[in-house]
Amino acid sequence: MPVFNRSDLADLNVFVTICRRRSFRLSAAELGVSTSALSHAMRNLETRLGVKLLNRTSRSVVPTAAGMALAEQLERGFHTIGEALDQLERYRGSPAGRLRLNVPRDASRLLLSPVLPAFFSAYPDIQLDITVDDHLVDIIAEGYDAGIRYGDTVPRDMIATPLSGPLRWVVVGSPAYLARHGRPARPEDLMHHACVRMRIGDNSLYKWELSNGEQALALDVPGAISANETDVAVDAALGGLALAYCLERRVAPDLQAGRLEIVLPDWAVAGPPMVMYYPSRRQTLPGLRQLIEMIRAADRT
């Protein structure tokens, strides 16, 4: 039986991370070390165990059958360890430390900003470093602890906790625009209107998704304005320049005040919720659990 030293637990965690990410580069970014250090650790681990754990090529890394079996058992073990560490939070007087978040503008405006006064009042020893960015980023490679995104855009190897219920997406226009150009009666009519075209996280143009429960459409709408964030689209709609596609919650005050109207209300779409996501490796992130709970409580009210 191999004799283990105190560094073996760290090397086994490195091995599990490599099996999950299937990349030395991504694993190194997640763990905050160099790829050469990971390669050295794996060679030493395989030597100590006397078993080949990984098949490496210049382009990929894949666990062997023995490696896969070991990784599955280690994942369960690290999960148990992580849960035990998480339980310590209940004995901590108050979380303290720095939490780096990457969030899209809509999440910042609708979910995060409303709870910040109460959060900092309850947890004054937390430092929040928030980057508002509508582009999709690798939060691990960029050095973030967690991020907020729509549920269907979160990588599969992340833990995702819903922050909201399903989100309703609508087409809106100002009364002035609708008076000048008429009100679309069916989705196909949008192809004859000025629309704000939206660029999503990978910089591609987003097709407006519409559904009446029986039929679903994705329209590449026309328009002279393109934007990569909601504020520009909503401002264009408020100014009577074009129709906009956005979250109903985002424009709720404008709808209530009559500055905007929902177009094609029977074709509004219920999309996935916003979620907080973070690496599947378990670790205690200061204040993250408390922030999630506060956002979810506020969203239910």
N, C-alpha and C positions, 0 to 999 in steps of 0.2 A: 504494500500500500504506500502511495506517495506520502512524503513528509511535507506538510504545508507550513509556511511562515505567515507573518502578519500581512504581507503584501498580496497574498493569494486572493483574498476577498475582492480587492480592487481589480486584480487581473481578471477574475471571473466576471465582474461587472463589465469590464471592457469587452470581454468575449460576448456577453449577452447583448450589449449595445451593437456590436458589429453584426451579429446574427439578425438583429431587428432592422438595422439600417441598410444592410447589404452593401456597405461602402465604408472604406477606411477614412475617406475624406469627411463624409458626413458624421461618422462616429467621432472623429477627432474634434470636429466643430462642436458637437454636443458635449463632449467631455472636457473640452478646453485644453487639449494637449496636441502635440504634433502627430502626424501620420507615422513618422519614423518611430516615435515612442510606442504607438499602438502595435506596430509590426514587431518591434523588439519584445514587447510584453507577451504577444501571442506566441512567438517562437519559444520564449522561456516557459510559458505555460504548457505548450505541447510537449516540450522536452521533459518537464517535471511529471506530467501525466503519462507520458509514453504512448500517447494516442494522437493521431492527426485529427484536428478539429475543424479546419477550414481548408477549402480548395480555393486558391488564389490565382487569378489571371491578371493581365494588365488592365482589364476593364471591369472585373467583378470579383466579388468574394462570396462564396456559398458554403454553408456548413456541410460537413460530411454527415453521414447517417449517425455516427457516434456524436458528432458535434450538435446535431439537431436534438437528439435525445437528451443530451446534457443541458442544452439551452432551455428546453421546455421545463425541466425540473428546476433549474436555477431561476427562471422567471417566477415560478410559484414561490420559491424561497425568498426572492427579493421583494415580491409583493407582500408577503407576510411581514418581512422586516420593515417595509415602508409603512404598513398599517400600524405596526407597533410604534414607530417613530411619530406618526401622525397623532397617535393617542396622547403623546406628551403635550400637545397643544393645550389640552384642557387643564394642565397643571401650570402652564405659563401665565404669569400675571397679565401680560399684554404683549402681543407680537411686536417685534422690533426689527428693523433692517430696511433694505432697499429692494423694491420690486419694480422690474422693468417690463412695461407692457407695450404692445404694438396693436393699435385698434383702428378701424376705419372711421371716417368722419361721422357717419350716421350713428355708430355705436357710441362714440364719444359724446355726441349731442343728446341722444335719447336714453342711454343707459348709464354711462359713467358720470358725466358732469352733474346730474341731479343728486347723486348720492355722496359726492365728494365732501360737502360740508359735514354731514353726519359721520362719514367715515373718519375724517381727520379729528373730529371731536372725540370719537370713541377710541381711536388708535393713533395718538399723537407721535408715537415713536416710529411710525412707518414713513419711509420716503418713497413716493411714487414717481417713477421716471416714465412718462407717457409720450409715445410717439404716435401721432395721428397720421395714418398713411393708408390710402385706398388701394395701393399696390399690394399684391400678394408677395410676401417675403418668407424666407426660411427663418423662423424666429430663433432657432438654435444657432444657425450660422451667423446671424446678425447680433447675437448676444442678448436676446430677450428671454425673460423668464416665462412669459405667457402672452397670449394674444386673444383678441376677439374677432371672430369671423362668422359668416353665415354657415350653418351646419353642413351644407353640402360641399363646402370648399376646404374643409379641414383635412389634412393628411391622415391616412388611416392609422399611422403609427403614433398618433397623439391621443391623449385623453381629452374628451370634449364634454363639458357640462353645460346644458342649456341655461341661458339667462332669461329667455323670454318665451312666450308662446309662439305659435305659428304667426308669421308676419304677412299682412295683406298688402299686395302691390296693386296700384291703381294708376290710371291715366288721368291727368288733371290739366285743366286749362282755365284761363281767366275769363270772366264774363265778357270782357271787351274782345278778346280773341274769338270767342264763340259767336259773338254778335256779328263780327266781321266775316268770319269764314264758315259759319254753320257748325252744327254739332254732329260728329260722326254717329251714324246709326248702327254700324256694324264694324267689326275689326278691319275689314278690307278698306273701309273709308279712310283709315289712317294713312294709307299710301298716297292720299291726295292732300295731306295736311303737312304743315311745318312741324317737325318734331325735334326734340333735343336728343341726339344720338349719344348713347352712353358708352364710354370705354371702361372695361372692367380691369381687374388686377393684372392680367397678362397683356394689357394694352390692346386687346381685340375689341371690336365693336359688339355690343350686346344686343341680341334680338329681343324685342319686347315680347314677353310671354303672357298670353291671355288664355282664359279658359272659362267656359260657361257650365262646367260640370260634366258635360258630355263630349265637348269638342275642345281641343287644345291647339293653339297656334303659336308660332314664334315668328314675328315679323321683323324684317330688316327695314325699319321705317326710314323715310327720307327726312332730310333736314340740313340746314346750313350751319347749325351749331352742333359741335361735338364737345363732350366734357368727360372728365374722369372722376368727378365727384358731384354729389347731389345738390350742393348749394347753387352751383351755376345753373343746373337744370331748373330748379325751383324758381330762382330769380328770373330766368327767361320766361317761365310760365306766368309769374306775377306781372312781368312787364308786358304781357300780351304778345310776345314774340313767337311763341310756339307752345305746343303741348309737351308735357313732361311725364315720365314714367318714374314712380318713386314709391316709397313706403307711405301708406296712408297715415301712419303715426307721425311721420316727418312733417306732414302738411296739415295736421289736425287743427291747429289754431287758424290757419288760413282758410280751411274749409268752413269752420264755425263762423268766421267773420265774413264769409262770402267773397273773400278775395280770390279764391279758387273754387272750381266745381269739379266733381268726379265725372269723367267722360266714360261711357260704356261701363256703368257700374255692374251689370250682369256678367261682365267678363273679367272682373277682378280675380287675382290669383292669390291663394294662400301658399306662401313659401316657407322654407325651413326657418327655425328660430335662430337668433344669434346665440353663439356659444362661446364660453371661455375655454381655450385649449392650451395645453402645455405638454411637455415631453412625457411619454409613458413611463420613463424611469421615475420611481417614486422618490420624492424628496420634500422636505418641508420648505415651502416658499413663504416668507414672512407676509402675513396679512392676506394671502390670496384666498384662502377659504372664507375669511370674514368678508372680503370684498364681494365674492360670489354670492354669499348668503344675503348681503345687504342689497345687491342689485336685484336678486330674485324676489326678495320681499317687497321692494319698491315697485317692481313690475306687476306684482299681483294686486296692488292697491289701485 
